[in-house]
Amino acid sequence: MATVTRENVGLLTDKITVNISKGDYLPSFDKSLKQYGKQANIPGFRKGMVPAGLIKKMYGNSVFTDEVLKTVEKELTSYMSTEKLEIFAQPLPLPENDARQIDINNPADYSFAFEIGLKPAFSLADLASAKPTRLKVEVTPEMIDEEVDRIRTRNGKMTEPEAVSSDENVLNLTLTETNAAGEPIEGGIKKDNSLLVKYFNETTRPKWIGLKNGDFIVLQPSAAFDVKEREWVLNDLGLDKADTAGSDKYFKAEITKVGLIEKPELNEEFFKTAFPGKEIATEADFRDAVKGDIQNHWDGQARNQLQHTLYHTLLDQTKIEFPEDFLKRWMQTGGETPKSHAEVEQEFPSFVNQLKWTLIVDKIVHDNHIEVGAEDINAFAKQQLFGYMGMPSGAEEQPWVADYVQRMMQDRKFVEDTVHRIQTERVFSWVETQVTPADKPVSRDEFQHLVEEHQHHQH
Protein backbone atom coordinates (compact mmCIF):
# COMPACT_ATOMS: atom_id res chain seq x y z
CA MET A 1 0.00 0.00 0.00
CA ALA A 2 1.29 3.46 -0.88
CA THR A 3 2.55 5.76 1.86
CA VAL A 4 3.44 9.46 1.76
CA THR A 5 5.80 11.21 4.16
CA ARG A 6 6.55 14.90 4.54
CA GLU A 7 9.40 16.76 6.19
CA ASN A 8 10.46 20.39 6.38
CA VAL A 9 13.73 21.11 4.58
CA GLY A 10 13.85 24.90 4.59
CA LEU A 11 11.86 28.12 4.96
CA LEU A 12 8.35 27.32 3.69
CA THR A 13 9.88 24.37 1.84
CA ASP A 14 8.90 20.75 2.43
CA LYS A 15 10.02 17.45 0.98
CA ILE A 16 7.30 14.94 0.13
CA THR A 17 8.28 11.31 -0.46
CA VAL A 18 5.85 8.95 -2.17
CA ASN A 19 6.44 5.22 -1.54
CA ILE A 20 4.54 2.73 -3.68
CA SER A 21 4.50 -1.06 -3.68
CA LYS A 22 3.93 -3.51 -6.52
CA GLY A 23 0.31 -3.86 -5.54
CA ASP A 24 -0.27 -0.15 -6.18
CA TYR A 25 0.66 -0.17 -9.84
CA LEU A 26 0.65 -3.76 -11.22
CA PRO A 27 -3.17 -4.03 -11.56
CA SER A 28 -3.34 -0.82 -13.61
CA PHE A 29 -0.31 -1.97 -15.66
CA ASP A 30 -2.03 -5.25 -16.54
CA LYS A 31 -5.23 -3.39 -17.42
CA SER A 32 -3.40 -0.92 -19.68
CA LEU A 33 -1.48 -3.71 -21.42
CA LYS A 34 -4.75 -5.54 -22.17
CA GLN A 35 -6.18 -2.32 -23.57
CA TYR A 36 -3.18 -2.02 -25.87
CA GLY A 37 -3.81 -5.61 -26.98
CA LYS A 38 -7.40 -4.76 -27.94
CA GLN A 39 -6.40 -1.67 -29.93
CA ALA A 40 -3.12 -2.81 -31.49
CA ASN A 41 -3.12 -3.06 -35.28
CA ILE A 42 -0.19 -5.35 -36.17
CA PRO A 43 0.26 -6.92 -39.63
CA GLY A 44 -0.39 -10.68 -39.57
CA PHE A 45 -2.83 -10.52 -36.66
CA ARG A 46 -6.48 -9.69 -36.48
CA LYS A 47 -7.27 -6.63 -34.38
CA GLY A 48 -7.68 -7.70 -30.76
CA MET A 49 -6.07 -11.08 -31.36
CA VAL A 50 -2.40 -10.16 -30.88
CA PRO A 51 -0.69 -12.50 -28.36
CA ALA A 52 -0.17 -10.93 -24.92
CA GLY A 53 3.55 -11.82 -25.01
CA LEU A 54 4.09 -9.86 -28.20
CA ILE A 55 2.19 -6.86 -26.83
CA LYS A 56 4.31 -6.95 -23.68
CA LYS A 57 7.50 -7.19 -25.72
CA MET A 58 6.52 -4.25 -27.94
CA TYR A 59 4.89 -1.89 -25.44
CA GLY A 60 5.60 -3.31 -21.99
CA ASN A 61 8.55 -1.15 -20.93
CA SER A 62 6.93 2.21 -21.75
CA VAL A 63 3.51 1.20 -20.36
CA PHE A 64 5.12 -0.12 -17.18
CA THR A 65 7.06 3.10 -16.61
CA ASP A 66 3.99 5.23 -17.35
CA GLU A 67 1.84 3.35 -14.87
CA VAL A 68 4.45 3.59 -12.10
CA LEU A 69 4.80 7.36 -12.61
CA LYS A 70 1.04 7.86 -12.94
CA THR A 71 0.55 6.01 -9.64
CA VAL A 72 3.15 8.23 -7.95
CA GLU A 73 1.48 11.38 -9.33
CA LYS A 74 -1.95 10.18 -8.22
CA GLU A 75 -0.74 9.53 -4.66
CA LEU A 76 1.06 12.90 -4.52
CA THR A 77 -2.00 14.80 -5.75
CA SER A 78 -4.30 12.95 -3.38
CA TYR A 79 -2.04 13.69 -0.41
CA MET A 80 -1.80 17.41 -1.18
CA SER A 81 -5.58 17.60 -1.62
CA THR A 82 -6.26 15.77 1.65
CA GLU A 83 -3.78 17.92 3.56
CA LYS A 84 -5.13 21.08 1.85
CA LEU A 85 -1.64 22.28 1.04
CA GLU A 86 -1.41 25.81 -0.39
CA ILE A 87 1.65 25.69 -2.62
CA PHE A 88 3.43 27.79 -5.24
CA ALA A 89 3.66 26.47 -8.76
CA GLN A 90 4.04 22.67 -8.99
CA PRO A 91 6.05 20.18 -6.92
CA LEU A 92 9.62 19.86 -8.19
CA PRO A 93 10.97 16.31 -8.63
CA LEU A 94 14.24 15.98 -6.73
CA PRO A 95 17.49 14.89 -8.44
CA GLU A 96 17.55 11.69 -6.38
CA ASN A 97 14.61 10.39 -8.43
CA ASP A 98 15.78 8.06 -11.19
CA ALA A 99 13.22 6.64 -13.61
CA ARG A 100 15.91 4.19 -14.79
CA GLN A 101 15.32 2.16 -11.59
CA ILE A 102 11.92 1.16 -12.99
CA ASP A 103 12.33 -2.33 -14.49
CA ILE A 104 9.47 -4.33 -15.97
CA ASN A 105 11.48 -7.51 -15.46
CA ASN A 106 11.94 -6.81 -11.77
CA PRO A 107 8.82 -5.10 -10.35
CA ALA A 108 9.65 -3.59 -6.98
CA ASP A 109 8.68 -1.00 -4.40
CA TYR A 110 9.65 2.52 -5.50
CA SER A 111 10.20 5.86 -3.80
CA PHE A 112 10.01 9.29 -5.46
CA ALA A 113 10.69 12.58 -3.68
CA PHE A 114 9.40 16.07 -4.45
CA GLU A 115 9.98 19.54 -3.10
CA ILE A 116 7.12 21.99 -2.56
CA GLY A 117 7.07 25.70 -1.79
CA LEU A 118 4.35 26.62 0.72
CA LYS A 119 2.34 29.81 0.54
CA PRO A 120 2.89 31.89 3.69
CA ALA A 121 0.32 33.20 6.14
CA PHE A 122 0.53 36.99 6.45
CA SER A 123 -1.32 40.12 7.49
CA LEU A 124 -1.99 43.09 5.24
CA ALA A 125 -0.28 46.40 5.83
CA ASP A 126 -2.09 48.62 8.36
CA LEU A 127 -4.02 50.78 5.91
CA ALA A 128 -5.73 52.66 8.73
CA SER A 129 -2.41 54.24 9.67
CA ALA A 130 -1.63 55.26 6.09
CA LYS A 131 -1.91 58.98 5.37
CA PRO A 132 -2.30 59.23 1.60
CA THR A 133 -2.95 62.48 -0.24
CA ARG A 134 -5.69 62.87 -2.83
CA LEU A 135 -4.92 65.58 -5.35
CA LYS A 136 -7.82 67.88 -6.20
CA VAL A 137 -7.43 69.84 -9.43
CA GLU A 138 -9.20 73.18 -9.28
CA VAL A 139 -11.02 73.87 -12.55
CA THR A 140 -10.27 77.43 -13.68
CA PRO A 141 -12.19 79.69 -16.11
CA GLU A 142 -9.22 79.34 -18.48
CA MET A 143 -9.58 75.56 -18.50
CA ILE A 144 -13.29 75.93 -19.25
CA ASP A 145 -12.51 78.38 -22.08
CA GLU A 146 -10.04 75.91 -23.60
CA GLU A 147 -12.53 73.04 -23.45
CA VAL A 148 -15.38 75.14 -24.86
CA ASP A 149 -13.11 76.07 -27.75
CA ARG A 150 -12.21 72.39 -28.32
CA ILE A 151 -15.88 71.36 -28.31
CA ARG A 152 -16.78 74.13 -30.78
CA THR A 153 -13.86 73.16 -33.01
CA ARG A 154 -14.82 69.48 -32.87
CA ASN A 155 -18.38 70.35 -33.92
CA GLY A 156 -17.39 73.01 -36.45
CA LYS A 157 -17.65 73.07 -40.22
CA MET A 158 -14.46 72.92 -42.29
CA THR A 159 -14.17 75.57 -45.03
CA GLU A 160 -11.41 76.20 -47.58
CA PRO A 161 -10.49 79.89 -47.76
CA GLU A 162 -8.13 81.09 -50.49
CA ALA A 163 -5.39 82.30 -48.14
CA VAL A 164 -4.16 82.03 -44.57
CA SER A 165 -5.72 84.79 -42.48
CA SER A 166 -5.36 83.88 -38.80
CA ASP A 167 -3.87 81.60 -36.18
CA GLU A 168 -7.02 79.42 -36.44
CA ASN A 169 -6.32 78.32 -40.01
CA VAL A 170 -5.59 74.63 -40.61
CA LEU A 171 -2.60 73.98 -42.90
CA ASN A 172 -2.27 70.76 -44.87
CA LEU A 173 1.48 70.65 -45.43
CA THR A 174 4.04 68.52 -47.24
CA LEU A 175 7.28 68.61 -45.24
CA THR A 176 10.34 67.82 -47.38
CA GLU A 177 13.84 67.65 -45.88
CA THR A 178 16.20 70.18 -47.48
CA ASN A 179 19.54 71.87 -46.97
CA ALA A 180 19.78 75.39 -45.51
CA ALA A 181 19.11 76.84 -48.97
CA GLY A 182 15.81 74.97 -49.27
CA GLU A 183 17.08 72.45 -51.83
CA PRO A 184 15.63 68.93 -51.35
CA ILE A 185 18.04 66.28 -50.00
CA GLU A 186 18.05 63.02 -51.93
CA GLY A 187 16.69 60.23 -49.73
CA GLY A 188 15.60 62.74 -47.09
CA ILE A 189 12.40 62.75 -45.05
CA LYS A 190 9.13 63.61 -46.78
CA LYS A 191 5.88 63.62 -44.82
CA ASP A 192 2.39 65.09 -45.07
CA ASN A 193 1.01 66.71 -41.95
CA SER A 194 -1.88 68.87 -40.82
CA LEU A 195 -1.21 71.68 -38.35
CA LEU A 196 -3.02 74.71 -37.00
CA VAL A 197 -1.14 77.96 -37.53
CA LYS A 198 -1.27 78.56 -33.76
CA TYR A 199 0.82 75.38 -33.22
CA PHE A 200 3.82 77.33 -34.54
CA ASN A 201 5.63 79.67 -32.18
CA GLU A 202 4.96 83.42 -32.10
CA THR A 203 7.92 84.19 -34.36
CA THR A 204 6.83 81.79 -37.12
CA ARG A 205 3.06 82.38 -37.18
CA PRO A 206 3.16 85.74 -39.02
CA LYS A 207 5.15 84.14 -41.87
CA TRP A 208 2.07 82.10 -42.86
CA ILE A 209 -0.40 84.99 -43.06
CA GLY A 210 -1.41 85.68 -46.66
CA LEU A 211 0.11 82.48 -48.11
CA LYS A 212 -1.95 80.24 -50.43
CA ASN A 213 -1.86 76.70 -51.82
CA GLY A 214 1.56 76.00 -53.33
CA ASP A 215 3.34 78.61 -51.19
CA PHE A 216 5.97 77.44 -48.71
CA ILE A 217 8.47 78.44 -46.07
CA VAL A 218 11.73 76.70 -45.11
CA LEU A 219 11.93 76.01 -41.39
CA GLN A 220 13.77 74.14 -38.66
CA PRO A 221 11.61 72.41 -35.99
CA SER A 222 13.95 73.79 -33.31
CA ALA A 223 13.23 77.36 -34.43
CA ALA A 224 9.61 77.06 -35.57
CA PHE A 225 7.93 75.33 -32.58
CA ASP A 226 7.86 75.56 -28.82
CA VAL A 227 8.79 72.44 -26.83
CA LYS A 228 5.47 70.55 -26.66
CA GLU A 229 4.47 71.14 -30.29
CA ARG A 230 8.03 70.41 -31.45
CA GLU A 231 7.88 66.98 -29.81
CA TRP A 232 4.65 66.17 -31.72
CA VAL A 233 6.14 67.22 -35.05
CA LEU A 234 9.46 65.40 -34.54
CA ASN A 235 7.61 62.23 -33.54
CA ASP A 236 5.48 62.45 -36.69
CA LEU A 237 8.63 62.89 -38.77
CA GLY A 238 10.17 59.81 -37.14
CA LEU A 239 12.82 61.83 -35.32
CA ASP A 240 13.91 61.53 -31.69
CA LYS A 241 12.75 64.53 -29.66
CA ALA A 242 16.02 64.37 -27.69
CA ASP A 243 18.16 64.45 -30.86
CA THR A 244 19.33 68.05 -31.35
CA ALA A 245 20.64 67.29 -34.83
CA GLY A 246 17.21 66.04 -35.91
CA SER A 247 15.51 69.09 -34.46
CA ASP A 248 17.89 71.34 -36.40
CA LYS A 249 17.17 69.73 -39.79
CA TYR A 250 15.70 72.01 -42.49
CA PHE A 251 12.31 71.32 -44.06
CA LYS A 252 10.39 72.91 -46.89
CA ALA A 253 6.83 73.23 -45.59
CA GLU A 254 4.56 73.58 -48.64
CA ILE A 255 0.84 74.31 -48.31
CA THR A 256 -1.38 71.79 -50.12
CA LYS A 257 -4.63 73.12 -48.66
CA VAL A 258 -5.76 75.96 -46.42
CA GLY A 259 -8.63 75.19 -44.10
CA LEU A 260 -10.64 77.07 -41.52
CA ILE A 261 -13.12 75.62 -39.07
CA GLU A 262 -16.24 77.73 -38.72
CA LYS A 263 -17.21 77.26 -35.08
CA PRO A 264 -20.89 76.99 -34.19
CA GLU A 265 -22.66 79.71 -32.23
CA LEU A 266 -23.27 79.18 -28.54
CA ASN A 267 -27.00 78.50 -28.78
CA GLU A 268 -29.45 75.81 -27.70
CA GLU A 269 -29.00 73.83 -30.91
CA PHE A 270 -25.27 73.58 -30.28
CA PHE A 271 -25.77 72.79 -26.57
CA LYS A 272 -27.96 69.80 -27.52
CA THR A 273 -25.30 68.59 -29.95
CA ALA A 274 -22.53 68.93 -27.37
CA PHE A 275 -24.53 67.41 -24.49
CA PRO A 276 -27.30 65.21 -25.90
CA GLY A 277 -29.94 64.32 -23.35
CA LYS A 278 -29.24 67.33 -21.13
CA GLU A 279 -31.54 70.33 -20.92
CA ILE A 280 -29.12 73.23 -21.40
CA ALA A 281 -30.59 76.57 -22.42
CA THR A 282 -27.98 79.19 -21.51
CA GLU A 283 -24.26 79.70 -22.00
CA ALA A 284 -23.82 79.72 -18.21
CA ASP A 285 -25.45 76.29 -17.93
CA PHE A 286 -23.29 75.06 -20.82
CA ARG A 287 -20.12 76.24 -19.08
CA ASP A 288 -21.27 74.54 -15.87
CA ALA A 289 -21.73 71.26 -17.78
CA VAL A 290 -18.27 71.64 -19.31
CA LYS A 291 -16.82 72.37 -15.88
CA GLY A 292 -18.48 69.22 -14.51
CA ASP A 293 -16.94 67.09 -17.25
CA ILE A 294 -13.51 68.59 -16.65
CA GLN A 295 -13.85 68.05 -12.89
CA ASN A 296 -14.93 64.42 -13.42
CA HIS A 297 -11.90 63.85 -15.66
CA TRP A 298 -9.43 65.19 -13.12
CA ASP A 299 -11.17 63.49 -10.21
CA GLY A 300 -10.76 60.22 -12.14
CA GLN A 301 -7.07 60.97 -12.68
CA ALA A 302 -6.73 61.78 -8.98
CA ARG A 303 -8.38 58.48 -8.06
CA ASN A 304 -5.95 56.62 -10.33
CA GLN A 305 -3.08 58.39 -8.59
CA LEU A 306 -4.47 57.57 -5.14
CA GLN A 307 -4.83 53.91 -6.14
CA HIS A 308 -1.25 53.91 -7.40
CA THR A 309 -0.13 55.20 -4.00
CA LEU A 310 -2.21 52.59 -2.16
CA TYR A 311 -0.80 49.85 -4.40
CA HIS A 312 2.72 50.76 -3.28
CA THR A 313 1.60 51.08 0.35
CA LEU A 314 0.29 47.52 0.29
CA LEU A 315 3.24 46.17 -1.67
CA ASP A 316 5.95 47.91 0.37
CA GLN A 317 4.45 47.60 3.85
CA THR A 318 2.92 44.11 3.75
CA LYS A 319 5.50 41.71 5.11
CA ILE A 320 5.52 38.31 3.39
CA GLU A 321 8.19 35.61 3.59
CA PHE A 322 8.84 33.50 0.49
CA PRO A 323 10.58 30.15 -0.08
CA GLU A 324 13.15 31.93 -2.23
CA ASP A 325 15.46 28.98 -2.87
CA PHE A 326 12.55 26.86 -4.04
CA LEU A 327 11.14 29.61 -6.24
CA LYS A 328 14.51 30.21 -7.86
CA ARG A 329 14.89 26.49 -8.60
CA TRP A 330 11.37 26.47 -10.01
CA MET A 331 12.18 29.46 -12.22
CA GLN A 332 15.24 27.62 -13.52
CA THR A 333 13.58 24.30 -14.30
CA GLY A 334 9.79 24.52 -13.91
CA GLY A 335 8.90 27.02 -16.62
CA GLU A 336 8.30 26.50 -20.32
CA THR A 337 11.98 27.14 -21.05
CA PRO A 338 14.93 26.57 -18.68
CA LYS A 339 16.68 29.68 -17.34
CA SER A 340 20.28 30.19 -16.31
CA HIS A 341 21.23 31.10 -12.75
CA ALA A 342 22.13 34.62 -13.91
CA GLU A 343 18.74 35.07 -15.64
CA VAL A 344 16.91 33.94 -12.52
CA GLU A 345 18.85 36.33 -10.26
CA GLN A 346 18.09 39.22 -12.61
CA GLU A 347 14.37 38.45 -12.92
CA PHE A 348 13.71 37.33 -9.34
CA PRO A 349 12.99 40.73 -7.68
CA SER A 350 10.32 41.57 -10.25
CA PHE A 351 8.94 38.03 -10.11
CA VAL A 352 8.59 38.13 -6.31
CA ASN A 353 6.89 41.54 -6.44
CA GLN A 354 4.31 40.17 -8.87
CA LEU A 355 3.86 37.09 -6.69
CA LYS A 356 3.48 39.27 -3.60
CA TRP A 357 0.81 41.42 -5.23
CA THR A 358 -1.07 38.30 -6.36
CA LEU A 359 -1.11 37.00 -2.76
CA ILE A 360 -2.30 40.39 -1.47
CA VAL A 361 -5.14 40.54 -4.01
CA ASP A 362 -6.13 36.91 -3.30
CA LYS A 363 -6.29 37.66 0.42
CA ILE A 364 -8.45 40.77 -0.06
CA VAL A 365 -10.74 38.88 -2.45
CA HIS A 366 -11.07 35.91 -0.07
CA ASP A 367 -11.46 37.86 3.18
CA ASN A 368 -14.03 40.27 1.73
CA HIS A 369 -15.96 37.77 -0.42
CA ILE A 370 -15.33 39.71 -3.62
CA GLU A 371 -16.90 37.84 -6.52
CA VAL A 372 -17.34 38.49 -10.23
CA GLY A 373 -20.36 36.77 -11.74
CA ALA A 374 -21.64 36.19 -15.26
CA GLU A 375 -24.00 39.15 -14.92
CA ASP A 376 -21.02 41.43 -14.21
CA ILE A 377 -19.20 40.23 -17.33
CA ASN A 378 -22.39 40.60 -19.35
CA ALA A 379 -22.89 44.18 -18.18
CA PHE A 380 -19.26 45.06 -18.91
CA ALA A 381 -19.54 43.69 -22.46
CA LYS A 382 -22.58 45.90 -23.09
CA GLN A 383 -20.90 48.93 -21.55
CA GLN A 384 -17.82 48.40 -23.70
CA LEU A 385 -19.93 48.01 -26.86
CA PHE A 386 -21.95 51.16 -26.17
CA GLY A 387 -18.74 53.07 -25.41
CA TYR A 388 -17.15 52.00 -28.70
CA MET A 389 -20.21 52.94 -30.73
CA GLY A 390 -21.26 56.03 -28.81
CA MET A 391 -24.66 54.50 -28.13
CA PRO A 392 -27.05 55.39 -25.29
CA SER A 393 -27.60 52.73 -22.67
CA GLY A 394 -31.24 52.25 -23.66
CA ALA A 395 -30.35 49.91 -26.52
CA GLU A 396 -29.76 46.84 -24.32
CA GLU A 397 -32.81 45.02 -25.65
CA GLN A 398 -31.76 45.09 -29.30
CA PRO A 399 -31.33 41.47 -30.57
CA TRP A 400 -27.93 42.18 -32.13
CA VAL A 401 -26.67 43.48 -28.79
CA ALA A 402 -27.61 40.18 -27.13
CA ASP A 403 -25.88 38.29 -29.95
CA TYR A 404 -22.70 40.34 -29.48
CA VAL A 405 -22.68 39.80 -25.72
CA GLN A 406 -23.24 36.06 -26.18
CA ARG A 407 -20.24 35.85 -28.55
CA MET A 408 -18.05 37.73 -26.09
CA MET A 409 -19.13 35.44 -23.25
CA GLN A 410 -17.74 32.53 -25.29
CA ASP A 411 -14.39 34.29 -25.73
CA ARG A 412 -12.19 32.87 -22.98
CA LYS A 413 -9.59 35.64 -23.13
CA PHE A 414 -12.27 38.36 -22.97
CA VAL A 415 -13.88 36.69 -19.97
CA GLU A 416 -10.56 36.26 -18.14
CA ASP A 417 -9.49 39.86 -18.86
CA THR A 418 -12.88 41.19 -17.78
CA VAL A 419 -12.89 39.21 -14.54
CA HIS A 420 -9.41 40.52 -13.77
CA ARG A 421 -10.44 44.11 -14.53
CA ILE A 422 -13.64 44.05 -12.48
CA GLN A 423 -11.94 42.21 -9.61
CA THR A 424 -9.08 44.73 -9.54
CA GLU A 425 -11.55 47.62 -9.50
CA ARG A 426 -13.45 46.08 -6.58
CA VAL A 427 -10.24 45.34 -4.69
CA PHE A 428 -9.16 48.98 -4.93
CA SER A 429 -12.68 50.17 -4.06
CA TRP A 430 -12.37 48.16 -0.84
CA VAL A 431 -8.86 49.45 -0.18
CA GLU A 432 -10.10 53.04 -0.56
CA THR A 433 -12.66 52.44 2.21
CA GLN A 434 -9.81 51.61 4.60
CA VAL A 435 -8.07 54.99 4.31
CA THR A 436 -8.97 58.63 4.87
CA PRO A 437 -7.00 60.60 2.30
CA ALA A 438 -6.31 64.29 2.80
CA ASP A 439 -7.40 66.43 -0.16
CA LYS A 440 -4.72 68.69 -1.59
CA PRO A 441 -5.88 71.43 -4.00
CA VAL A 442 -3.51 71.73 -6.96
CA SER A 443 -3.43 73.30 -10.39
CA ARG A 444 -3.49 71.19 -13.54
CA ASP A 445 0.24 71.75 -14.10
CA GLU A 446 1.06 70.95 -10.47
CA PHE A 447 -0.93 67.73 -10.71
CA GLN A 448 0.96 66.58 -13.80
CA HIS A 449 4.30 67.49 -12.21
CA LEU A 450 3.52 65.66 -8.95
CA VAL A 451 2.35 62.54 -10.82
CA GLU A 452 5.52 62.46 -12.92
CA GLU A 453 7.65 62.99 -9.81
CA HIS A 454 5.83 60.22 -7.91
CA GLN A 455 6.15 57.73 -10.75
CA HIS A 456 9.84 58.55 -11.20
CA HIS A 457 10.40 57.99 -7.48
CA GLN A 458 8.56 54.64 -7.52
CA HIS A 459 10.65 53.38 -10.46
URFENJO-V763462 format. One record per helix or strand of 3 or more residues. SS is the DSSP state (@ for helix, = for strand). FROM is the first residue (numbers start at 0). LEN is the number of residues. If there is no record, write none. Layout:
# URFENJO-V763462
SS:FROM:LEN, SS:FROM:LEN
This chain:
# URFENJO-V763462
=:2:8, =:12:8, @:21:18, @:51:31, =:86:7, @:98:3, @:103:3, =:109:9, @:126:3, =:132:5, @:140:14, =:156:3, =:168:10, =:189:7, @:196:3, @:201:7, =:215:5, @:220:4, @:226:10, @:243:4, =:249:13, @:267:7, @:282:35, @:323:10, @:340:27, @:373:16, @:392:3, @:398:11, @:411:22, =:437:5, @:443:15
